[in-house]
Amino acid sequence: VLPKLLEREVFLGSGCLVETKDAGWQRAVVISISRGFEIRLIDTGAKQVIPVNC
């Protein structure tokens, strides 16, 4: 689960599972780590940002 990883343990392009409020668990890819973990959901293409300190 992405929020439980340390920032130094995550690499761009890493696949992960992300729990979303409305759709449960979804597959995602890390696309940026500049302002938290910015991910793109694989099935919908939507972007989300997960704060580093969550």
C-alpha positions in Angstrom: 0.0 0.0 0.0 1.6 3.2 -1.1 1.1 5.4 2.0 2.9 2.9 4.2 6.1 3.1 2.1 8.8 5.5 2.8 9.6 8.1 0.1 13.0 6.6 -0.5 11.4 3.2 -1.2 9.2 4.4 -4.1 10.5 4.7 -7.6 8.9 6.4 -10.6 7.0 3.9 -12.7 6.3 1.7 -9.6 3.0 -0.1 -9.7 0.9 -0.1 -6.6 -2.6 -0.5 -5.1 -4.3 2.6 -3.8 -7.4 2.7 -1.7 -9.8 5.4 -3.0 -12.9 6.7 -1.2 -15.4 5.9 -3.9 -14.0 2.9 -5.8 -12.1 0.8 -3.2 -8.7 -0.6 -4.2 -7.4 0.5 -7.6 -4.2 -0.2 -9.6 -1.9 2.8 -10.0 1.5 3.9 -11.2 3.7 6.5 -9.5 4.4 9.4 -11.9 5.9 12.0 -9.5 7.2 12.4 -6.0 7.7 16.1 -5.9 4.6 17.2 -3.8 3.7 13.9 -2.3 3.1 10.7 -4.3 1.4 11.7 -7.6 -0.1 8.6 -9.1 -2.1 7.8 -12.2 -4.9 5.3 -11.9 -4.3 2.6 -14.5 -8.0 1.8 -15.2 -9.3 5.4 -15.4 -6.2 7.5 -16.2 -7.2 9.9 -13.3 -4.4 11.5 -11.3 -4.3 11.7 -7.5 -1.8 13.1 -5.0 -1.1 11.2 -1.8 0.6 13.4 0.9 4.0 12.0 2.0 3.1 12.5 5.7 -0.2 10.5 5.7 
